[in-house]
Amino acid sequence: MIKITCTKCNAVGSMSLIDPNYEGPFKCWKCRAYYRLSIHNSKVESLEAFSEEEMKHQEEVEALKAKFRKGGGGS
């Protein structure tokens, strides 16, 4: 388990990963703050706060990428 400390409220969250590397969103379980999380070799490298609007935009971008990977985005 990888421990992640929220920089806003100091709550400690945890994450279990199959791969020792991860880059993506993270949401604090306590204060609901959004972050960009980067984990390399099972160690937190960066935790950058961002807004809920930025999070929604990122989710939309990822959904579009997934759609095109599946071949559903072409005409």
Beta strands, then each sheet from edge to edge (+ up, - down):
strand 1: 2-5
strand 2: 12-15
strand 3: 22-27
strand 4: 34-40
strand 5: 43-50
sheet 1: 1+ 2-
sheet 2: 3+ 4- 5+
end
